[in-house]
Amino acid sequence: MKSGCQVVDQIGELEIVGNIVPHLWYKNITFTSGKAHFVAIALLADIVYWYRPTMLKDDSGMIVGARTKFKGDMLQKSYQAFADTYGFTKRQVKDAIDFLVDHHLLLREFRTISSSSILMNNVMFLQPVACNVRRVMNERINVADLSICPRTTPERKREDVSPEGSSTG
């Protein structure tokens, strides 16, 4: 189907994948000054991307199921991995993650995991708070007004995740 604009048609042929930033986030995810918190917005968009299901299709192209993009019950990613991906400093990333946790948009856990007989402490795991992410996507709300949502229990058993199975990609 053609739109009548050659460039629109050409862009429509591109397979664009990755992060999506809802426009309301620029109004809702802000510092107390009202200015958009771009680092927090970029990181939340990345984390939400990892939690979007990957659709499984059969040979005919019909969707037959879904799976996660990461192993385990929560996304494992470090401050440094985010900094390397986006060109932020590690401090900017930590401050933004703290902001998202403090405003109930993100859950953060530090775990001790083992991998090939190596014990690693303080490995960060992140999970978006879906009910609050929905609110900042769909309504005009000050993040300071968000409250804690009931935590959903993961359906999968929590497993130690090895660095090889981590999702720092």
DSSP file (Angstrom, degrees, kcal/mol; ACC not computed):
  #  RESIDUE AA STRUCTURE BP1 BP2  ACC     N-H-->O    O-->H-N    N-H-->O    O-->H-N    TCO  KAPPA ALPHA  PHI   PSI    X-CA   Y-CA   Z-CA
    1    1 A M              0   0    0      0, 0.0     2,-0.3     0, 0.0     0, 0.0   0.000 360.0 360.0 360.0 136.2    0.0    0.0    0.0
    2    2 A K        -     0   0    0      1,-0.1     4,-0.1     2,-0.0     0, 0.0  -0.788 360.0-158.0-104.5 144.9    1.3    3.4   -0.9
    3    3 A S        -     0   0    0     -2,-0.3    -1,-0.1     2,-0.3     3,-0.1   0.658  45.4-110.3 -92.7 -19.2    0.9    6.6    1.1
    4    4 A G  S    S+     0   0    0      1,-0.2     2,-0.5     2,-0.0    -2,-0.0   0.334  95.7  90.7 100.4  -6.2    1.4    9.1   -1.6
    5    5 A C     >  -     0   0    0      1,-0.1     4,-2.4     2,-0.0    -2,-0.3  -0.978  65.2-152.8-126.1 118.3    4.7   10.2   -0.2
    6    6 A Q  H  > S+     0   0    0     -2,-0.5     4,-2.3     1,-0.2     5,-0.2   0.882  96.2  48.7 -58.7 -42.5    7.8    8.4   -1.4
    7    7 A V  H  > S+     0   0    0      2,-0.2     4,-2.9     1,-0.2     5,-0.2   0.905 109.8  51.7 -67.6 -40.7    9.9    9.0    1.8
    8    8 A V  H  > S+     0   0    0      1,-0.2     4,-2.3     2,-0.2    -1,-0.2   0.921 111.3  48.5 -59.4 -43.8    7.0    7.8    4.0
    9    9 A D  H  X S+     0   0    0     -4,-2.4     4,-0.8     2,-0.2    -2,-0.2   0.900 112.2  48.7 -63.2 -40.9    6.8    4.6    1.9
   10   10 A Q  H >< S+     0   0    0     -4,-2.3     3,-0.7     1,-0.2     4,-0.4   0.917 112.9  46.3 -66.4 -43.6   10.6    4.1    2.2
   11   11 A I  H >< S+     0   0    0     -4,-2.9     3,-1.4     1,-0.2    -1,-0.2   0.880 106.9  59.9 -65.4 -36.7   10.6    4.7    5.9
   12   12 A G  H 3< S+     0   0    0     -4,-2.3    -1,-0.2     1,-0.3    -2,-0.2   0.731  99.3  57.8 -62.9 -22.3    7.6    2.3    6.2
   13   13 A E  T << S+     0   0    0     -4,-0.8    -1,-0.3    -3,-0.7    -2,-0.2   0.615  85.8 100.2 -82.6 -13.4    9.7   -0.4    4.7
   14   14 A L  S <  S-     0   0    0     -3,-1.4     2,-1.1    -4,-0.4    -3,-0.0  -0.482  73.4-134.7 -73.7 142.0   12.4   -0.2    7.4
   15   15 A E        -     0   0    0     -2,-0.2     2,-0.5     2,-0.0    -1,-0.1  -0.777  28.9-169.9 -96.2  91.3   12.2   -2.7   10.2
   16   16 A I        +     0   0    0     -2,-1.1     2,-0.3     2,-0.0    -2,-0.0  -0.723  10.7 170.7 -88.5 123.5   12.7   -0.4   13.2
   17   17 A V        +     0   0    0     -2,-0.5     2,-0.3     3,-0.0    -2,-0.0  -0.872  28.8  53.4-126.6 160.8   13.3   -2.3   16.4
   18   18 A G  S    S+     0   0    0     -2,-0.3     2,-0.1    31,-0.1    -2,-0.0  -0.855  83.0   9.4 122.1-153.2   14.3   -1.1   19.9
   19   19 A N        -     0   0    0     -2,-0.3     2,-0.4     1,-0.0    27,-0.1  -0.321  49.4-161.5 -73.2 145.4   13.1    1.3   22.4
   20   20 A I        -     0   0    0     25,-0.3    28,-0.1    -2,-0.1    29,-0.1  -0.995   3.5-159.3-124.3 131.6    9.9    3.3   22.2
   21   21 A V        -     0   0    0     -2,-0.4     2,-0.1     3,-0.0     5,-0.1  -0.924  14.6-139.0-115.1 108.8    9.4    6.4   24.3
   22   22 A P    >   -     0   0    0      0, 0.0     3,-1.7     0, 0.0     4,-0.4  -0.413  19.1-126.0 -62.4 139.1    5.8    7.5   24.8
   23   23 A H  T >  S+     0   0    0      1,-0.3     3,-1.4     2,-0.2     4,-0.5   0.821 105.5  65.0 -59.3 -33.9    5.5   11.3   24.5
   24   24 A L  T >> S+     0   0    0    113,-0.3     4,-2.6     1,-0.3     3,-1.0   0.753  86.3  73.0 -63.2 -21.9    3.9   11.7   27.9
   25   25 A W  H <> S+     0   0    0     -3,-1.7     4,-2.7     1,-0.3    12,-0.3   0.856  90.2  58.4 -60.9 -32.6    7.1   10.5   29.6
   26   26 A Y  H <4 S+     0   0    0     -3,-1.4    -1,-0.3    -4,-0.4    -2,-0.2   0.757 114.5  37.2 -68.6 -22.8    8.7   13.8   28.7
   27   27 A K  H <4 S+     0   0    0     -3,-1.0    -2,-0.2    -4,-0.5    -1,-0.2   0.768 125.5  37.8 -92.4 -32.7    5.9   15.5   30.7
   28   28 A N  H  < S+     0   0    0     -4,-2.6     2,-1.3   108,-0.2   115,-1.1   0.837 105.2  61.7 -93.2 -36.4    5.6   13.0   33.5
   29   29 A I  S  < S+     0   0    0     -4,-2.7     8,-2.7    -5,-0.3     2,-0.3  -0.701  81.4 135.7 -97.5  87.3    9.2   11.8   34.2
   30   30 A T  B     -A   36   0A   0     -2,-1.3     6,-0.2     6,-0.3   113,-0.1  -0.859  57.9-106.7-133.3 159.7   10.7   15.1   35.3
   31   31 A F    >   -     0   0    0      4,-2.7     3,-2.1    -2,-0.3    -1,-0.1  -0.269  53.3 -93.3 -70.4 171.9   12.9   16.7   37.9
   32   32 A T  T 3  S+     0   0    0      1,-0.3    -1,-0.1     2,-0.1    -2,-0.0   0.755 127.5  65.6 -62.3 -21.9   11.1   18.8   40.5
   33   33 A S  T 3  S-     0   0    0      2,-0.1    -1,-0.3     1,-0.1     3,-0.1   0.635 117.5-113.4 -72.5 -13.0   11.9   21.8   38.2
   34   34 A G  S <  S+     0   0    0     -3,-2.1     2,-0.3     1,-0.4    -2,-0.1   0.359  74.1 133.9  94.5  -5.1    9.5   20.2   35.6
   35   35 A K        -     0   0    0      1,-0.1    -4,-2.7    -5,-0.0    -1,-0.4  -0.589  66.2 -98.6 -80.2 141.0   12.3   19.5   33.1
   36   36 A A  B     -A   30   0A   0     -2,-0.3     2,-1.3    -6,-0.2    -6,-0.3  -0.288  24.3-133.0 -59.5 138.5   12.3   16.1   31.5
   37   37 A H     >  -     0   0    0     -8,-2.7     4,-2.6   -12,-0.3     5,-0.2  -0.716  29.2-179.3 -93.3  83.6   14.7   13.6   33.1
   38   38 A F  H  > S+     0   0    0     -2,-1.3     4,-2.5     1,-0.2     5,-0.2   0.828  75.7  51.9 -60.4 -36.7   16.2   12.4   29.8
   39   39 A V  H  > S+     0   0    0      2,-0.2     4,-2.4     1,-0.2    -1,-0.2   0.948 112.6  45.3 -66.5 -46.6   18.6    9.8   31.4
   40   40 A A  H  > S+     0   0    0      1,-0.2     4,-2.6     2,-0.2    -2,-0.2   0.892 113.4  51.2 -62.2 -39.5   15.8    8.2   33.4
   41   41 A I  H  X S+     0   0    0     -4,-2.6     4,-2.4     2,-0.2    -2,-0.2   0.931 110.9  47.2 -63.9 -46.3   13.5    8.2   30.4
   42   42 A A  H  X S+     0   0    0     -4,-2.5     4,-1.9     2,-0.2    -2,-0.2   0.908 114.6  46.6 -62.9 -42.0   16.1    6.5   28.2
   43   43 A L  H  X S+     0   0    0     -4,-2.4     4,-2.6     2,-0.2    -2,-0.2   0.905 112.2  49.3 -69.2 -41.1   16.9    3.9   30.8
   44   44 A L  H  X S+     0   0    0     -4,-2.6     4,-2.9     1,-0.2     5,-0.2   0.911 110.1  51.9 -64.5 -40.3   13.2    3.1   31.5
   45   45 A A  H  X S+     0   0    0     -4,-2.4     4,-2.0    -5,-0.2   -25,-0.3   0.900 111.1  48.3 -60.9 -40.1   12.6    2.8   27.8
   46   46 A D  H  X S+     0   0    0     -4,-1.9     4,-1.9     2,-0.2    -2,-0.2   0.928 112.9  46.6 -65.8 -45.2   15.5    0.3   27.5
   47   47 A I  H  X S+     0   0    0     -4,-2.6     4,-1.2     1,-0.2    -2,-0.2   0.913 111.8  50.6 -65.4 -42.3   14.3   -1.7   30.5
   48   48 A V  H  X S+     0   0    0     -4,-2.9     4,-0.8     1,-0.2     3,-0.3   0.889 106.5  56.9 -62.3 -38.0   10.7   -1.8   29.2
   49   49 A Y  H >< S+     0   0    0     -4,-2.0     3,-1.2     1,-0.2    -1,-0.2   0.937 104.8  51.2 -55.8 -47.2   12.1   -3.0   25.8
   50   50 A W  H 3< S+     0   0    0     -4,-1.9    19,-0.8     1,-0.3    -1,-0.2   0.788 110.3  50.3 -63.1 -27.0   13.7   -5.9   27.6
   51   51 A Y  H 3< S+     0   0    0     -4,-1.2    -1,-0.3    -3,-0.3    -2,-0.2   0.527  83.9 103.5 -90.5  -6.8   10.4   -6.8   29.2
   52   52 A R  S << S-     0   0    0     -3,-1.2    17,-0.2    -4,-0.8    -3,-0.0  -0.618  82.2-110.5 -72.4 133.2    8.4   -6.7   26.0
   53   53 A P        -     0   0    0      0, 0.0     2,-0.6     0, 0.0    15,-0.2  -0.290  17.3-130.1 -68.0 148.0    7.7  -10.3   24.9
   54   54 A T  E     -B   67   0B   0     13,-3.1    13,-2.0    -3,-0.0     2,-0.3  -0.878  28.2-130.8 -92.7 123.4    9.3  -11.8   21.9
   55   55 A M  E     -B   66   0B   0     -2,-0.6     2,-0.5    11,-0.2    11,-0.3  -0.578  12.5-144.1 -80.8 135.4    6.6  -13.5   19.8
   56   56 A L  E     -B   65   0B   0      9,-2.8     8,-3.4    -2,-0.3     9,-1.2  -0.852  19.3-167.4 -99.0 130.9    7.2  -17.0   18.7
   57   57 A K  E     -B   63   0B   0     -2,-0.5     6,-0.2     6,-0.3     2,-0.1  -0.879  14.0-132.5-120.4 150.4    5.9  -17.9   15.2
   58   58 A D    >   -     0   0    0      4,-2.4     3,-1.9    -2,-0.3    -1,-0.0  -0.245  47.7 -81.4 -86.1-175.8    5.4  -21.2   13.4
   59   59 A D  T 3  S+     0   0    0      1,-0.3    -1,-0.1     2,-0.1    -2,-0.0   0.759 131.0  53.5 -60.8 -25.7    6.5  -21.9    9.9
   60   60 A S  T 3  S-     0   0    0      2,-0.1    -1,-0.3     1,-0.0     3,-0.1   0.531 120.1-107.3 -87.5  -5.0    3.4  -20.2    8.5
   61   61 A G  S <  S+     0   0    0     -3,-1.9     2,-0.2     1,-0.3    -2,-0.1   0.461  71.6 142.6  94.5   1.0    4.1  -17.0   10.5
   62   62 A M        -     0   0    0      1,-0.1    -4,-2.4     2,-0.0     2,-0.4  -0.559  58.2-112.3 -76.6 138.7    1.3  -17.5   12.9
   63   63 A I  E     +B   57   0B   0     -2,-0.2    -6,-0.3    -6,-0.2     3,-0.1  -0.580  40.2 170.0 -72.7 126.3    2.0  -16.5   16.5
   64   64 A V  E     -     0   0B   0     -8,-3.4     2,-0.3    -2,-0.4    -7,-0.2   0.422  58.6 -32.9-117.3  -3.8    2.2  -19.6   18.7
   65   65 A G  E     -B   56   0B   0     -9,-1.2    -9,-2.8     2,-0.0     2,-0.3  -0.988  54.7-110.7 172.9-171.7    3.6  -18.1   21.9
   66   66 A A  E     -B   55   0B   0     -2,-0.3     2,-0.3   -11,-0.3   -11,-0.2  -0.974  20.7-175.1-145.6 156.5    5.8  -15.6   23.6
   67   67 A R  E     -B   54   0B   0    -13,-2.0   -13,-3.1    -2,-0.3     2,-0.1  -0.945  29.5 -99.3-146.0 168.2    9.1  -15.7   25.5
   68   68 A T        -     0   0    0     -2,-0.3   -17,-0.1   -15,-0.2   -18,-0.1  -0.467  20.2-132.0 -85.9 162.3   11.2  -13.2   27.4
   69   69 A K  S    S+     0   0    0    -19,-0.8     2,-0.3   -17,-0.2    -1,-0.1   0.478  89.0  48.0 -89.1  -4.7   14.4  -11.6   26.0
   70   70 A F  S    S-     0   0    0    -20,-0.2     2,-0.2     2,-0.1    -2,-0.2  -0.893  83.1-112.2-134.6 162.0   16.4  -12.5   29.1
   71   71 A K  S    S+     0   0    0     94,-0.8     3,-0.3    -2,-0.3     5,-0.2  -0.583  76.7  22.2 -90.5 157.3   17.0  -15.5   31.4
   72   72 A G  S    S-     0   0    0     -2,-0.2    -2,-0.1     1,-0.2    86,-0.1  -0.291 102.7 -63.6  84.8-170.7   15.7  -15.7   34.9
   73   73 A D  S    S+     0   0    0     86,-0.3     2,-0.3     1,-0.1    -1,-0.2   0.624 114.2  30.0 -95.1 -14.8   12.9  -13.8   36.6
   74   74 A M  S    S-     0   0    0     -3,-0.3     2,-0.3    53,-0.0    53,-0.2  -0.969  90.0 -93.5-141.8 156.8   14.4  -10.3   36.3
   75   75 A L  E     -C  126   0C   0     51,-1.6    51,-2.8    -2,-0.3     2,-0.6  -0.526  34.1-149.3 -69.8 128.6   16.6   -8.4   33.9
   76   76 A Q  E     +C  125   0C   0     -2,-0.3    91,-0.8    49,-0.2     2,-0.3  -0.906  35.6 142.3-102.4 118.9   20.3   -8.4   35.0
   77   77 A K        -     0   0    0     47,-1.3     2,-0.2    -2,-0.6    91,-0.1  -0.982  37.1-134.4-155.6 144.8   22.1   -5.3   33.9
   78   78 A S     >  -     0   0    0     -2,-0.3     4,-1.8     1,-0.1     5,-0.2  -0.600  25.1-116.9-100.8 161.2   24.9   -3.2   35.4
   79   79 A Y  H  > S+     0   0    0      1,-0.2     4,-2.4    -2,-0.2     5,-0.1   0.908 118.4  53.2 -57.3 -42.0   25.2    0.6   35.7
   80   80 A Q  H  > S+     0   0    0      1,-0.2     4,-2.9     2,-0.2    -1,-0.2   0.875 103.5  55.5 -65.1 -37.5   28.3    0.4   33.6
   81   81 A A  H  > S+     0   0    0      2,-0.2     4,-2.1     1,-0.2    -1,-0.2   0.921 110.7  45.2 -61.8 -43.1   26.4   -1.6   30.8
   82   82 A F  H  X S+     0   0    0     -4,-1.8     4,-2.5     2,-0.2     6,-0.4   0.926 112.7  51.4 -63.7 -43.8   23.8    1.2   30.6
   83   83 A A  H  X>S+     0   0    0     -4,-2.4     4,-1.9     1,-0.2     5,-0.5   0.913 111.5  47.2 -59.8 -43.8   26.6    3.9   30.6
   84   84 A D  H  <5S+     0   0    0     -4,-2.9    -1,-0.2     1,-0.2    -2,-0.2   0.886 113.4  48.6 -65.9 -39.2   28.4    2.1   27.8
   85   85 A T  H  <5S+     0   0    0     -4,-2.1    -2,-0.2    -5,-0.2    -1,-0.2   0.911 124.8  26.0 -66.9 -43.8   25.3    1.7   25.7
   86   86 A Y  H  <5S-     0   0    0     -4,-2.5    -2,-0.2    -5,-0.1    -1,-0.2   0.497 101.3-116.1-105.7  -5.9   24.0    5.3   26.0
   87   87 A G  T  <5 +     0   0    0     -4,-1.9    -3,-0.2    -5,-0.3     2,-0.2   0.679  69.6 134.8  77.8  15.8   27.2    7.3   26.6
   88   88 A F      < -     0   0    0     -5,-0.5    -1,-0.3    -6,-0.4     2,-0.2  -0.480  61.4-102.7 -85.4 165.2   26.1    8.4   30.0
   89   89 A T     >  -     0   0    0     -2,-0.2     4,-2.1     1,-0.1     5,-0.2  -0.533  28.4-114.9 -80.6 159.2   28.4    8.4   33.0
   90   90 A K  H  > S+     0   0    0      1,-0.2     4,-2.6     2,-0.2     5,-0.2   0.871 119.2  54.1 -60.6 -35.9   28.0    5.6   35.5
   91   91 A R  H  > S+     0   0    0      2,-0.2     4,-2.8     1,-0.2    -1,-0.2   0.909 106.1  50.9 -65.0 -43.4   27.0    8.3   38.1
   92   92 A Q  H  > S+     0   0    0      1,-0.2     4,-2.3     2,-0.2    -2,-0.2   0.912 112.0  48.5 -59.5 -42.1   24.2    9.6   35.8
   93   93 A V  H  X S+     0   0    0     -4,-2.1     4,-2.8     2,-0.2     5,-0.2   0.937 111.8  48.0 -64.8 -47.3   22.9    6.1   35.3
   94   94 A K  H  X S+     0   0    0     -4,-2.6     4,-2.8     1,-0.2    -2,-0.2   0.930 112.7  48.9 -60.6 -44.9   23.0    5.4   39.1
   95   95 A D  H  X S+     0   0    0     -4,-2.8     4,-2.2     1,-0.2    -1,-0.2   0.898 112.9  47.8 -61.4 -40.4   21.2    8.6   39.8
   96   96 A A  H  X S+     0   0    0     -4,-2.3     4,-2.5     2,-0.2    -2,-0.2   0.906 112.1  48.3 -68.5 -41.7   18.6    7.9   37.1
   97   97 A I  H  X S+     0   0    0     -4,-2.8     4,-2.5     2,-0.2     5,-0.2   0.923 111.5  51.0 -63.5 -43.2   18.0    4.4   38.4
   98   98 A D  H  X S+     0   0    0     -4,-2.8     4,-3.2    -5,-0.2    -2,-0.2   0.921 109.9  50.7 -57.3 -44.2   17.7    5.7   42.0
   99   99 A F  H  X S+     0   0    0     -4,-2.2     4,-1.8     1,-0.2    -2,-0.2   0.930 111.2  47.3 -58.6 -48.1   15.1    8.3   40.7
  100  100 A L  H  <>S+     0   0    0     -4,-2.5     5,-2.9     2,-0.2     6,-1.1   0.871 115.2  45.8 -65.3 -37.1   13.1    5.5   38.9
  101  101 A V  H ><5S+     0   0    0     -4,-2.5     3,-1.8     4,-0.2    -2,-0.2   0.937 111.9  50.9 -68.8 -46.9   13.2    3.3   42.0
  102  102 A D  H 3<5S+     0   0    0     -4,-3.2    -2,-0.2     1,-0.3    -1,-0.2   0.795 111.7  48.6 -61.8 -28.4   12.3    6.2   44.4
  103  103 A H  T 3<5S-     0   0    0     -4,-1.8    -1,-0.3    -5,-0.2    -2,-0.2   0.160 115.9-113.5-101.2  18.2    9.3    7.1   42.2
  104  104 A H  T < 5S+     0   0    0     -3,-1.8    28,-0.2     2,-0.2    -3,-0.2   0.774  86.7 113.4  61.0  32.3    8.0    3.6   42.0
  105  105 A L  S   <S+     0   0    0     -5,-2.9    24,-1.8     1,-0.2     2,-0.3   0.536  78.1  32.3-101.3 -11.6    8.6    3.0   38.3
  106  106 A L  E     -D  128   0C   0     -6,-1.1     2,-0.4    22,-0.3    -1,-0.2  -0.999  63.5-145.9-148.2 141.6   11.3    0.4   38.8
  107  107 A L  E     -D  127   0C   0     20,-3.4    20,-2.1    -2,-0.3     2,-0.4  -0.908  20.7-168.0-104.2 139.7   12.2   -2.4   41.2
  108  108 A R  E     -D  126   0C   0     -2,-0.4     2,-0.4    18,-0.2    18,-0.2  -0.995   6.9-179.8-130.8 132.8   15.9   -3.0   41.9
  109  109 A E  E     -D  125   0C   0     16,-2.6    16,-2.7    -2,-0.4     2,-0.5  -0.988  17.4-149.5-129.2 141.8   17.4   -6.0   43.7
  110  110 A F  E     +D  124   0C   0     -2,-0.4     2,-0.3    14,-0.2    14,-0.2  -0.958  27.9 179.4-107.9 125.7   21.0   -6.7   44.4
  111  111 A R  E     -D  123   0C   0     12,-2.5    12,-3.0    -2,-0.5     2,-0.6  -0.829  31.4-125.9-124.5 159.5   21.7  -10.5   44.5
  112  112 A T  E     +     0   0C   0     -2,-0.3     2,-0.3     9,-0.2     9,-0.2  -0.936  37.3 179.7-101.0 125.4   24.6  -12.8   45.0
  113  113 A I  E     -D  120   0C   0      7,-2.5     7,-3.4    -2,-0.6     2,-0.4  -0.878  19.4-138.7-125.3 158.2   24.9  -15.2   42.1
  114  114 A S  E     +D  119   0C   0     -2,-0.3     2,-0.3     5,-0.2     5,-0.2  -0.933  18.4 176.7-118.7 143.5   27.3  -18.0   41.3
  115  115 A S  E >  S-D  118   0C   0      3,-2.6     3,-2.0    -2,-0.4    -2,-0.0  -0.944  71.1 -21.0-147.2 121.1   28.8  -18.8   37.9
  116  116 A S  T 3  S-     0   0    0     -2,-0.3     3,-0.1     1,-0.3    -1,-0.0   0.906 128.3 -48.1  42.4  56.0   31.3  -21.5   37.2
  117  117 A S  T 3  S+     0   0    0      1,-0.2     2,-0.5     0, 0.0    -1,-0.3   0.605 114.6 119.5  64.1  16.3   32.4  -21.7   40.9
  118  118 A I  E <   - D   0 115C   0     -3,-2.0    -3,-2.6     2,-0.0     2,-0.6  -0.945  54.4-147.6-109.7 130.4   32.7  -17.9   41.1
  119  119 A L  E     - D   0 114C   0     -2,-0.5     2,-0.5    -5,-0.2    -5,-0.2  -0.857  12.9-166.2 -98.1 124.5   30.6  -16.0   43.6
  120  120 A M  E     - D   0 113C   0     -7,-3.4    -7,-2.5    -2,-0.6     3,-0.3  -0.952   5.1-156.4-115.8 125.2   29.5  -12.5   42.5
  121  121 A N  E     +     0   0C   0     -2,-0.5    -9,-0.2    -9,-0.2   -10,-0.1  -0.607  67.1  18.5 -96.4 156.8   28.0  -10.1   45.0
  122  122 A N  E    S+     0   0C   0     -2,-0.2     2,-0.5     1,-0.2    -1,-0.2   0.858  70.8 171.1  56.2  43.8   25.8   -7.1   44.4
  123  123 A V  E     - D   0 111C   0    -12,-3.0   -12,-2.5    -3,-0.3     2,-0.3  -0.757  31.5-127.2 -83.9 125.9   24.6   -8.1   40.9
  124  124 A M  E     - D   0 110C   0     -2,-0.5   -47,-1.3   -14,-0.2     2,-0.4  -0.578  26.7-175.7 -85.1 134.3   21.9   -5.7   39.9
  125  125 A F  E     -CD  76 109C   0    -16,-2.7   -16,-2.6    -2,-0.3     2,-0.3  -0.979   8.1-164.3-124.6 139.4   18.5   -7.0   38.7
  126  126 A L  E     +CD  75 108C   0    -51,-2.8   -51,-1.6    -2,-0.4   -18,-0.2  -0.927  12.6 177.4-129.1 148.2   15.8   -4.6   37.5
  127  127 A Q  E     - D   0 107C   0    -20,-2.1   -20,-3.4    -2,-0.3     2,-0.1  -0.957  28.0-124.7-148.3 128.7   12.0   -4.9   36.8
  128  128 A P  E     - D   0 106C   0      0, 0.0     2,-1.1     0, 0.0   -22,-0.3  -0.422  24.1-121.5 -69.1 149.8    9.6   -2.2   35.7
  129  129 A V    >>  -     0   0    0    -24,-1.8     4,-2.5     1,-0.2     3,-0.7  -0.807  28.9-160.5 -90.6  98.0    6.5   -1.6   37.9
  130  130 A A  H 3> S+     0   0    0     -2,-1.1     4,-2.5     1,-0.3     5,-0.2   0.831  82.4  53.3 -56.2 -42.4    4.0   -2.2   35.1
  131  131 A C  H 3> S+     0   0    0      1,-0.2     4,-1.5     2,-0.2    -1,-0.3   0.879 114.4  42.3 -65.1 -35.5    1.0   -0.5   36.7
  132  132 A N  H <> S+     0   0    0     -3,-0.7     4,-2.4     2,-0.2    -2,-0.2   0.846 111.0  54.7 -79.2 -33.8    3.0    2.7   37.2
  133  133 A V  H  X S+     0   0    0     -4,-2.5     4,-1.2     1,-0.2    -2,-0.2   0.917 108.8  50.8 -61.2 -41.5    4.6    2.5   33.7
  134  134 A R  H  X S+     0   0    0     -4,-2.5     4,-1.9    -5,-0.2     3,-0.3   0.912 108.7  51.8 -60.2 -42.7    1.1    2.3   32.4
  135  135 A R  H  X S+     0   0    0     -4,-1.5     4,-2.1     1,-0.2    -2,-0.2   0.923 109.4  47.3 -63.8 -44.5    0.0    5.3   34.3
  136  136 A V  H  < S+     0   0    0     -4,-2.4    -1,-0.2     1,-0.2  -108,-0.2   0.694 115.0  49.2 -73.0 -15.1    2.9    7.5   33.1
  137  137 A M  H  < S+     0   0    0     -4,-1.2  -113,-0.3    -3,-0.3    -1,-0.2   0.798 121.1  31.3 -84.2 -32.4    2.1    6.3   29.5
  138  138 A N  H  < S+     0   0    0     -4,-1.9     2,-0.3    -5,-0.1    -2,-0.2   0.592 117.6  34.6-110.1 -13.3   -1.6    7.0   29.6
  139  139 A E  S  < S-     0   0    0     -4,-2.1     2,-0.7    -5,-0.2    -1,-0.1  -0.972  79.3-104.4-143.0 156.8   -2.3    9.9   31.9
  140  140 A R        +     0   0    0     -2,-0.3     2,-0.3    -3,-0.1    -4,-0.1  -0.728  58.8 152.1 -80.6 113.8   -0.7   13.2   32.9
  141  141 A I        -     0   0    0     -2,-0.7     2,-0.5    -5,-0.1    -2,-0.1  -0.999  48.7-119.7-147.5 143.7    0.7   12.5   36.4
  142  142 A N    >   -     0   0    0     -2,-0.3     3,-2.5     1,-0.1     4,-0.3  -0.731  24.6-136.2 -81.1 128.5    3.5   13.8   38.5
  143  143 A V  G >  S+     0   0    0   -115,-1.1     3,-1.4    -2,-0.5    -1,-0.1   0.772 103.1  67.9 -59.5 -24.5    5.9   10.9   39.3
  144  144 A A  G 3  S+     0   0    0      1,-0.3    -1,-0.3   -40,-0.0   -40,-0.0   0.727  95.8  56.8 -65.6 -19.5    6.0   12.1   42.9
  145  145 A D  G <  S+     0   0    0     -3,-2.5    -1,-0.3     2,-0.1    -2,-0.2   0.473  82.0 109.3 -90.5  -3.2    2.3   11.1   43.1
  146  146 A L    <   -     0   0    0     -3,-1.4     2,-0.2    -4,-0.3   -41,-0.1  -0.481  53.0-159.7 -73.6 144.2    2.9    7.5   42.1
  147  147 A S        -     0   0    0     -2,-0.2     2,-0.3   -43,-0.1    -2,-0.1  -0.711  31.7 -77.0-117.9 172.1    2.5    4.9   44.9
  148  148 A I        -     0   0    0     -2,-0.2   -43,-0.0     1,-0.0    -1,-0.0  -0.510  45.1-148.9 -70.7 130.1    3.8    1.4   45.3
  149  149 A C        -     0   0    0     -2,-0.3     2,-0.2   -45,-0.2    -1,-0.0  -0.642  34.2 -87.7 -91.5 155.6    1.8   -1.1   43.3
  150  150 A P        -     0   0    0      0, 0.0     2,-0.3     0, 0.0   -19,-0.2  -0.462  51.1-115.3 -61.2 133.1    1.3   -4.7   44.5
  151  151 A R        -     0   0    0     -2,-0.2     2,-0.3     1,-0.1   -22,-0.1  -0.527  23.5-129.9 -75.4 133.6    4.3   -6.7   43.2
  152  152 A T        -     0   0    0     -2,-0.3    -1,-0.1     1,-0.0    -3,-0.0  -0.642  20.8-121.8 -82.2 140.0    3.5   -9.4   40.8
  153  153 A T        -     0   0    0     -2,-0.3    -1,-0.0     1,-0.1     3,-0.0  -0.694  29.8-115.8 -82.1 125.8    4.9  -12.8   41.5
  154  154 A P        -     0   0    0      0, 0.0     4,-0.1     0, 0.0    -1,-0.1  -0.334  13.2-144.1 -60.8 141.3    7.1  -14.0   38.7
  155  155 A E  S    S+     0   0    0    -82,-0.1     2,-0.2     2,-0.1   -82,-0.1   0.811  81.8  70.3 -75.4 -30.3    5.7  -17.2   37.1
  156  156 A R  S    S-     0   0    0      1,-0.1     2,-0.2   -84,-0.1   -83,-0.0  -0.559  95.7-103.1 -86.8 153.0    9.2  -18.6   36.6
  157  157 A K        -     0   0    0     -2,-0.2     2,-0.4     1,-0.1    -1,-0.1  -0.497  41.2-106.4 -69.2 142.3   11.4  -19.8   39.4
  158  158 A R        -     0   0    0     -2,-0.2     2,-0.3   -86,-0.1    -1,-0.1  -0.572  47.4-174.3 -69.9 126.9   14.1  -17.3   40.3
  159  159 A E        -     0   0    0     -2,-0.4   -86,-0.3    -3,-0.0     2,-0.3  -0.909  32.3-104.3-124.0 150.2   17.3  -18.7   39.0
  160  160 A D        -     0   0    0     -2,-0.3     2,-0.5   -88,-0.1   -88,-0.1  -0.574  40.0-144.8 -67.6 137.1   20.9  -17.7   39.4
  161  161 A V        -     0   0    0     -2,-0.3     5,-0.1   -90,-0.1    -1,-0.0  -0.921   5.3-140.4-112.3 125.4   21.9  -16.1   36.1
  162  162 A S    >   -     0   0    0     -2,-0.5     3,-1.0     1,-0.1     4,-0.5  -0.430  26.7-111.1 -78.9 157.6   25.3  -16.6   34.8
  163  163 A P  G >  S+     0   0    0      0, 0.0     3,-0.9     0, 0.0     5,-0.2   0.843 120.9  58.5 -56.3 -31.6   27.2  -13.7   33.0
  164  164 A E  G 3  S+     0   0    0      1,-0.2   -49,-0.0     3,-0.1    -3,-0.0   0.842 110.5  42.1 -66.2 -30.3   26.9  -15.8   29.8
  165  165 A G  G <  S+     0   0    0     -3,-1.0   -94,-0.8     2,-0.1    -1,-0.2   0.354  91.7 115.4 -96.4   5.7   23.1  -15.7   30.2
  166  166 A S    <   -     0   0    0     -3,-0.9     2,-0.3    -4,-0.5     3,-0.2  -0.249  66.7-131.1 -73.1 166.0   22.9  -12.1   31.3
  167  167 A S        +     0   0    0    -91,-0.8    -1,-0.1     1,-0.2    -3,-0.1  -0.482  60.4 128.9-116.5  60.2   21.1   -9.6   29.2
  168  168 A T              0   0    0     -2,-0.3    -1,-0.2    -5,-0.2   -91,-0.1   0.322 360.0 360.0 -93.6   8.9   23.6   -6.8   29.0
  169  169 A G              0   0    0     -3,-0.2    -1,-0.2   -92,-0.0    -2,-0.1   0.464 360.0 360.0 -65.6 360.0   23.3   -6.8   25.2
